[in-house]
């Protein structure tokens, strides 16, 4: 059973953004099914938390300007990327790089970029979690579970199985 807190709500929101990349592959059918499942889970979470993060009117009037920061942070979060992102199979890149005298330098630099991207995404989630805390007010410490979602008709385990798809079909 999964327990969802503010951070999980922020991640669920980010995962349905049109530019989200986490968990998506080179298969349009899989990606559509995954996005629909994630949207259903997000809708259930928002219902249980009693918040509508997409709706400016759902934000308390005294903090409504923070909605703009929330939207900007989401947009920035999903844009965080690295040079090999979207490469699918980078074997040829590594093979050709191995034939140069700059392999170690490039690989070390790519590792640093990846580490920076991970830290950046975590910082974005910190901001989003804090903004959700503000919006939730006295419900800020609330958590919900898979059982709570199931009670309102949402199965958070019913997402598409990658084994049922050719994930590289559209590559």
C-alpha positions as CSV (number, residue, x, y, z in Angstrom):
1,X,0.0,0.0,0.0
2,X,1.3,3.4,-0.9
3,X,1.0,6.4,1.4
4,X,0.8,9.8,-0.3
5,X,1.9,13.1,1.3
6,X,2.4,16.6,0.0
7,X,5.5,15.6,-1.9
8,X,3.8,12.7,-3.5
9,X,1.0,15.0,-4.5
10,X,3.5,17.4,-6.1
11,X,5.2,14.5,-8.0
12,X,1.8,13.2,-9.2
13,X,0.9,16.6,-10.5
14,X,4.3,16.9,-12.3
15,X,3.9,13.4,-13.8
16,X,0.8,14.4,-15.7
17,X,2.3,17.6,-17.2
18,X,2.3,17.3,-21.1
19,X,6.1,17.7,-21.0
20,X,6.8,15.1,-18.2
21,X,9.3,12.4,-19.1
22,X,9.6,10.2,-16.0
23,X,8.3,6.7,-16.9
24,X,7.4,7.5,-20.5
25,X,8.9,5.6,-23.4
26,X,8.9,5.6,-27.2
27,X,5.5,4.1,-27.5
28,X,2.5,6.5,-28.0
29,X,-0.1,3.9,-26.8
30,X,1.8,3.2,-23.6
31,X,2.4,6.8,-22.9
32,X,-1.3,7.6,-23.4
33,X,-2.3,4.8,-21.1
34,X,0.2,5.9,-18.5
35,X,-0.8,9.5,-18.6
36,X,-4.5,8.6,-18.3
37,X,-3.7,6.4,-15.3
38,X,-1.6,9.1,-13.7
39,X,-4.3,11.6,-14.3
40,X,-6.9,9.4,-12.6
41,X,-4.6,9.0,-9.6
42,X,-3.9,12.7,-9.4
43,X,-7.7,13.5,-9.6
44,X,-8.3,11.1,-6.8
45,X,-5.5,12.5,-4.7
46,X,-6.7,16.1,-5.2
47,X,-10.2,15.0,-4.3
48,X,-9.0,13.3,-1.1
49,X,-6.7,16.3,-0.2
50,X,-9.5,18.7,-0.9
51,X,-7.5,20.8,-3.3
52,X,-7.6,21.7,-7.0
53,X,-4.0,22.6,-7.9
54,X,-4.9,23.4,-11.5
55,X,-7.6,25.9,-10.6
56,X,-6.5,29.4,-9.6
57,X,-9.9,29.7,-7.8
58,X,-9.0,26.6,-5.7
59,X,-6.1,28.5,-4.1
60,X,-6.9,30.6,-1.0
61,X,-7.3,34.3,-2.0
62,X,-4.5,35.4,0.3
63,X,-1.9,33.2,-1.5
64,X,-3.4,33.2,-5.0
65,X,-0.3,34.8,-6.5
66,X,1.7,31.7,-5.4
67,X,-0.3,29.8,-8.1
68,X,2.0,31.5,-10.6
69,X,5.0,30.3,-8.8
70,X,3.6,26.8,-8.6
71,X,2.9,26.7,-12.4
72,X,6.3,28.1,-13.2
73,X,8.0,25.6,-10.9
74,X,6.2,22.7,-12.5
75,X,7.2,24.0,-16.0
76,X,10.8,24.3,-14.9
77,X,10.8,20.9,-13.2
78,X,9.7,19.0,-16.3
79,X,12.2,20.9,-18.4
80,X,15.2,19.7,-16.3
81,X,17.1,17.4,-18.6
82,X,20.5,16.2,-19.6
83,X,22.4,15.8,-22.9
84,X,21.6,12.0,-23.2
85,X,18.0,12.4,-22.3
86,X,15.8,11.1,-25.1
87,X,18.8,9.2,-26.6
88,X,17.1,5.9,-26.1
89,X,20.0,3.7,-26.9
90,X,23.3,5.5,-26.4
91,X,25.6,2.5,-27.1
92,X,26.9,4.0,-30.4
93,X,27.6,7.3,-28.6
94,X,29.7,5.5,-26.0
95,X,31.4,3.4,-28.5
96,X,32.5,6.3,-30.6
97,X,33.5,8.3,-27.5
98,X,35.6,5.4,-26.4
99,X,37.7,5.9,-29.6
100,X,38.7,9.4,-28.5
101,X,41.2,10.7,-26.0
102,X,38.4,12.8,-24.3
103,X,36.2,9.9,-23.1
104,X,37.0,10.2,-19.4
105,X,36.5,14.0,-19.4
106,X,33.2,13.8,-21.3
107,X,31.9,10.9,-19.1
108,X,32.9,12.7,-15.9
109,X,31.2,15.9,-17.1
110,X,28.0,14.0,-18.1
111,X,28.0,12.5,-14.6
112,X,28.2,16.0,-13.1
113,X,25.4,17.2,-15.3
114,X,23.2,14.2,-14.3
115,X,23.9,14.9,-10.6
116,X,23.0,18.6,-11.0
117,X,19.8,17.6,-12.7
118,X,18.9,15.2,-9.9
119,X,19.6,18.0,-7.3
120,X,17.6,20.5,-9.4
121,X,14.5,18.2,-9.6
122,X,14.7,17.6,-5.8
123,X,14.9,21.3,-5.2
124,X,11.9,21.9,-7.5
125,X,9.9,19.3,-5.6
126,X,10.9,21.0,-2.3
127,X,9.4,24.3,-3.6
128,X,6.2,22.5,-4.9
129,X,5.8,20.6,-1.6
130,X,6.1,23.9,0.3
131,X,3.6,25.6,-1.9
132,X,1.1,22.7,-1.5
133,X,1.6,23.0,2.3
134,X,0.5,26.6,2.1
135,X,-2.5,25.7,0.0
136,X,-3.5,22.9,2.3
137,X,-3.3,25.0,5.4
138,X,-4.4,23.0,8.4
139,X,-4.6,19.9,6.3
140,X,-0.8,20.2,5.5
141,X,0.1,17.1,7.5
142,X,-2.6,15.0,5.9
143,X,-1.7,11.7,4.1
144,X,-3.8,9.4,2.1
145,X,-3.3,5.8,1.1
146,X,-4.0,3.4,-1.7
147,X,-6.9,2.2,0.4
148,X,-8.3,5.7,0.5
149,X,-8.0,6.0,-3.3
150,X,-9.7,2.6,-3.7
151,X,-12.6,3.7,-1.5
152,X,-13.4,6.4,-4.1
153,X,-12.9,4.1,-7.0
154,X,-9.3,4.8,-8.0
155,X,-6.9,1.9,-8.3
156,X,-3.3,3.3,-8.1
157,X,-1.9,-0.1,-9.1
158,X,-3.9,-0.4,-12.3
159,X,-1.5,1.5,-14.6
160,X,-0.3,0.0,-17.9
161,X,2.3,-2.8,-17.7
162,X,5.3,-2.0,-19.8
163,X,5.6,-5.8,-20.7
164,X,2.4,-5.4,-22.6
165,X,3.9,-2.9,-25.0
166,X,6.8,-2.6,-27.5
167,X,8.3,0.4,-25.7
168,X,10.6,1.2,-28.6
169,X,7.9,1.1,-31.3
170,X,8.0,4.8,-32.1
171,X,11.8,5.2,-31.7
